[in-house]
Amino acid sequence: QVQLVESGGGLVQAGGSLRLSCAASGRTFSNYDMGWFRQAPGEEREYVAGISWGGDSTYYANSVKGRFTISRDNANNTVYLRMNSLNPGDTAVYFCAQRDRVFMPIRGVSEAAYWGQGTQVTVSS
């Protein structure tokens, strides 16, 4: 049974930083691409960033490119999202997700098979 548990969210002032973590269990972590998504109140869930199973390829939404960094530690079954220069528009619940198929990229909601419970990020102005 796959389990994804996010942590690291919180309240931060505009311009600040946070690092989110997502601990995975249940299947061979290093075989699956991972992604981060977010959902603001009244909005659809949107793709934020993705990372390949080996960590050598990363992908970002245009809205976070240059500010957010996704990384992974396969030895510890964890994926991270470092968020810098946060602004109120980044306020949302952030979810990590795991691809349904091995060695395939995760670039959208439809490609995510498993989800964490989410962690709230609130950026004050």
C-alpha positions, 0 to 999 in steps of 0.5 A, spaced: 500 500 500 503 506 497 503 512 502 505 519 501 506 523 507 507 531 506 510 535 511 513 542 512 508 547 510 506 553 514 505 561 514 510 565 511 511 572 509 512 574 502 519 573 500 520 568 505 522 560 504 519 554 505 521 546 504 516 541 503 518 534 504 514 528 502 516 521 505 513 515 501 512 508 502 509 502 499 513 500 493 520 501 490 520 509 490 526 509 486 522 506 480 517 512 480 517 519 478 514 524 483 511 530 482 508 536 487 501 539 485 497 545 489 490 547 490 488 554 492 481 555 495 476 555 489 481 553 484 483 546 480 489 542 482 495 544 478 501 542 477 507 545 480 514 541 479 516 534 477 522 529 478 524 523 474 525 517 478 533 518 478 533 525 479 536 527 473 530 531 470 526 536 473 520 540 470 516 546 473 510 550 471 512 557 469 509 560 475 514 557 479 520 556 475 526 560 478 523 560 485 522 553 486 526 547 486 524 539 486 529 534 489 529 527 491 533 522 496 532 515 493 536 512 499 530 515 504 524 515 499 523 522 500 522 528 495 522 535 497 520 542 494 524 548 496 520 554 495 523 561 495 521 568 494 514 566 496 508 571 494 501 570 496 499 567 490 503 561 492 498 560 498 495 553 497 494 546 499 500 542 496 500 535 495 505 530 493 504 525 488 507 518 485 506 516 478 502 510 476 507 507 471 515 506 472 520 510 469 514 515 466 514 522 467 509 525 471 506 532 468 499 532 470 494 530 475 491 525 470 498 521 471 498 521 478 496 515 481 497 516 489 496 522 493 499 525 499 494 528 504 496 535 503 500 540 507 497 548 507 502 553 505 500 560 507 504 566 504 502 573 507 503 580 504 
